[in-house]
Each structure stands twice: as C-alpha cells, then as structure tokens.
C-alpha cells in the first residue's frame, strides 16, 4: 500500500509539474508592424513558419502584422550558443535579457545570427519580436549548440538546427532540472510533503476563512486596468487611417512625409511601408507613369556625405518599389544632399523638413 501511495503521489506530482511548466512559447499576435493592436495569444511549439500568400491566423491579414514570443529557454549544455533567424521582415531576439539578434527593418528572406554563453541546466528569459509588412511573412529560429554534432545542418544556412519545444517553457521546470542533475530515485522525496499538504487543507470551512486573507482585490483590479488600456489602445490607430489615402497624380512632385529612416542612415523604418504601398498601388493602376525619386538632407555635416546619404535613401525606396512589382525601367533616382532646402536650417524643427524623400510622377506619353 505504501508503494502504491508513493506511485500515485508521484503521478499526481508529475501532472501538476507538467501543467505548471507548460512547454512552448507564448505568442502574442498584433495587427500593425509595431504591435499596434493585440488580436490574440496562443502557445507555439517552435518558430518554423512560412506565411507566404496566407495569414498567420484567422483575424489577421497576410500583411502588416507583428508577433512577440516570450518564455524560458533551457540550456542543455554549457558553452557558446549561436542563434540564427531567417526572416521576412524584421527580427529582434533577447536571450537572458541580452540582445543577441537585431534587424528591425525590411528584409527579403534573409539570415541573421548572434551568439551568447549559456550554462547547462539553467533557464534563460527568451523574447523574440517579429514583424511583417506586406505579404511573404516567414520566420525560422535555429541554434548551434556547443554539444551539437557537426552534421546537424539546416537547409538555409547550413549550420545549426531548429529549436524544438523540448527547450521552450513558460516557467522553469523542476522536473526537467531533476532529470539533468539528479538520479530518478531522489524524485519521490519532495512528493510526500506536496501530496500530504493539500489533503489536509481541503476542508471547506478553512477555505472560506482563508479566502478573505488572500483576497487583496488590488491584484485583480491591476489585471483589469492593464488589460483595459491594451484593448483601448487601438483607438488612436484608426485616426491615422485616413493618412494613407492620399492622391497621387501625374505631373506632381510630392514629399513622402511618412517615409522615414534611422538617424544618419539609409535603413528604412517599418512605418514607412504604409505610404510606400499606397504608391505601389497607384503605380500599378497607372502603368504608363514614370517615377523620379529624389533624396534630400539638411545642411548639417559633410556635404559630400549628405549627398551620398540622400542618394542611398532614394535607392532604398526604389528597391522597395521593385520588390513590390514596379518595373525597374520606370524608376530613376537622385540625391541632392542639402542643396535643395524647402525650409530654414537654423532650427531643428525647420531642418527636419529638409530631410525628406520627394517623388515626381510623369506620364510616359508626355
């Protein structure tokens, strides 16, 4: 009978542990490329997704969404780990609160990697941010472990292997650690107190008396208040909706106000995609239109570097249009640096107006 009690206790303990240490990553799915509106949450066993021509889940479009995955990562060995991500478009990965991979920009199915030192048997906080702008969403997450065989390859970058659900947890798993560090015979010891305490605490009278103590309703109110802003947050979103519906006309020179780059760089920011995609639609509706893209900067810094920067920014916009199906022979680019200001350069507010991308649309017939 004692052995039977021990086995039943162990069985119950394993059920509790498995529920407590749920495996997988918590995926929070949002509309918008910068976590604008949370749509739903689900558990994902691994990151091995290709959403080309389809949406990640019901309720989301196949374009303009972002996802945040969080959980605990179990390190099976001590040493240097290299993490690989193949994405279209943006990716950020934190392991143990260290930013290991970052490419928060538009990417056309590219590989990125970073390394970090981990210790065997330890759990590390894991966070992965991802966004997709227009169509062709995909994300794959690999690692190269210090104890891995050299023959374990993946078809994309010829190194590393997909990280499976065996190493993803929502909380550190004591069962997992005990399997690594201690013999199985030591597992039943903690079972006895765990099983006996709940049996004695079961009487309903005690539960009724105890409930007032831990009923600090503040926690529940906090939970409600935190969730309410998240649901209410989308309200500013719709106010920005009228912005993309601008009119593009042949013969006009327009400033793309919402096309933005990282400071002193020609890396296109994700929020630029809305206006550029409207431009793509207009160009496809008017196949005879030609487009001239001109980059401009303020007058701060070396004038030669400013010209190069403005040229590269114009070329990045042109590359974006080509990726979306606009023919190369319809596009031309130029960069003027700070030689064509539209505002005074004496203040930062005015200088910011000079940092811009302009387009000129002309009809091929003219």
Buried (B, 14 or more C-beta within 10 A) or exposed (E): EEEEEBEEBBEBBEEEBEEBBBBBBBBBBBBBBBBBBBBEEEBBEBBBBBBEEEBBBEEBEBBBBBBBBBBBBBBBEBEEBBBBBBBBBBBBBBBBEEEBBBBBBBBEBEBBBBEBEBEBBBBBEBBBBBBBBBBBBBBBBBBBBBEBEEEEBBEEBEBBBBBEEEBBBBEBBBBBBBEEEEEEEEBEEEBBEBBEEEEEEEEEEEEEEEEEEEEEEEEEEEEEEEEEEEEEEBEEEEEEEEEBEBEBEBEEEBBBEBBBBEEEEBBBBBBBBBBBBBBBEBBEEBEEBBBBBBBBBBEBEEEEEBBBBBBBBBBBBBBBBEBBEBEEEBBBBBBBBBEEBEBEBEEEEBBEBBBBBBBBBBEEEE
